[in-house]
Amino acid sequence: MVLLSLVASHHDLDLSVLERLSADTRALGREVVAAGAPLSGAVVLATCNRFELYLDLPDADQAPAARSAAASVVAALSGEDAARVATELRPLTGPRVAEHLFAVAAGLDSMVVGEREIAGQVRRALTAARRDGTTSSELEALFQAASRASRAVGSSTGLGDAGRSVVGVALDLVEEGLPPWRDVRCVLVGTGSYAGASAAALKARGCGEVRVFSASGRAGAFAAARGVAAVTGADLAADLAGVDLVVACSGTSGAVLEVEALARARQGVDRPLAVVDLALRHDVDPRVSELPGVRLVSLTTVAQNAPAGHSAAVVEAGAIVAAQAAEFEADRRVREWNPPVVAERTRVLADLDHALAGAGADEPSLRLLRRRTRAALHGPTVRAQAAARAGDVVAYAAALTELAAVPAPVLDGLVRA
C-alpha cells in the first residue's frame, strides 16, 4: 500500500482559494473513494488555513489516477476548474506524507506556529472518516501516529503552553482598542471547536460578558456547558448595539453578519466595535470594516501578524516530529515487507511436518525437532525485520534466502540424530 496526500495551505495559496476548495467537504471522502480510482481509503483534513486529502492506494503506479480523480471531485463540489484544482493540490508521497502530517498535528505548519487546536482537528478528521466508512488500516495507523507525535511535542517542549493560537493572535490584535477585559461585552458566533477555543480564550483573559449566538439553535447547550449566556433572538445584528467585541467562527455557508444589517443596528451608536472573523468562508461581510467605529480582524490579518516560529521549543519540536515520522515509516516497512517472511516460515514448518509425517518418531522427539527448526528460523527472521526497518533491500533479500535454506541442513541433522 502507498500513502498519497494532496495538500493546499496558507503557505501556498491565498485564503480565498482555500475557501473555495473547502466549499463542501461533508461528503468529500466518500465521493473520492467512489470516484473510480483504486483507493482503499481517504481522510479529509479541512481547517481555517488548510485543505488536505490523505489517500491509501494499492501501489505507487495508481497515484496519478488517484490525484486526477480527487481533483475532479473537489472541482465538482467547489465549482472550480478541475485542471486548476489539480495544480493547487500539491502531492506528497512516501515518507513525506508522515513527515507533513506529523508536523501539521504538532502545530509546526500552522498559521500561528505551535497552536494546539489543530491536534483536535486531526483527530476529528479521522473520526469523520470512520463515520463515513472511508478510513483504512494504513490511514488509521498514520493519523493515530500523528496524534502521538503531537502529544510528544506537547509534553516534551511545552510549545502549546505558550498560548499560541489563531484566536489568541486575533484577540491580541483587537485588545488595544477595547475597554479593560473585565468590562468587555462580547458576542461569540458559533458552537463548534473553534468557538469552544474562543470561549476558553475569552474566559482566560477575564472577559466581563460572553453571549453565544448560533443560527442553528445550539447556542443554549453550548453556553450552559461553559457557564456563559446565549443570545435568545434570531437577529444577530440587532443584538450588537451595546457590544464591544464580536468573535465569529461558525463556518456556516454565507455571512451570518451582513454589512447592511449591522449598519442599521448601529445607527446612532458611537460605541466602537471590534469584529474578529475566524471563519474561512467569512461569517462576517468584509465590508463591515467600512462602517464608522468598526474594526475587522480576519484570518488574513492574523496571518500577516502571526509570530514567527524560530524558538528553541520549535526546533526541538521539529526534531521530535522527524524522529517519530522516521519511526512510523520503519514500522510501516516492517508491516509491508513481512508477508514474504511469514510465507517462508510457514512453508518451512509445513515442509517439516510433511517430512516427519509417518516417520514413527515419538512425540517428545517431534517437539524437539520443531523447536530446533523454529530456532533455526529465528535468526533470519530477525535479520529480515531489521533490514525492513532500515529499508535495506539487499540485507532483506539475504535474510529471505537464509530462510529458504533452513529446511535442508535442519532436516539432515535431524535424520542423522
Secondary structure, DSSP 8 states (H G I E B T S, - for coil): -EEEEEEEETTTS-HHHHHHHTS--TTHHHHHHTTSS--SEEEEEEETTEEEEEEEESSGGGHHHHHHHHHHHHHHHHT--HHHHHHHSEEEETHHHHHHHHHHHTTTTSSSTT-SHHHHHHHHHHHHHHHHT---HHHHHHHHHHHHHHHHHHHHH-GGGG---HHHHHHHHHHTTS--GGG-EEEEE--SHHHHHHHHHHHHTT-SEEEEE-TTS-HHHHHHHHT-EE--SS-TGGG-TT-SEEEE----SS-SB-HHHHHHHTTT----EEEEE--TT-SB-GGGGGSTTEEEEEHHHHHHH-----SHHHHHHHHHHHHHHHHHHHHHHHHHHHHHHHHHHHHHHHHHHHHHTTS---HHHHHHHHHHHHHHHHHHHHHHHHHHHHT-HHHHHHHHHHHHTSHHHHHHHHHH-
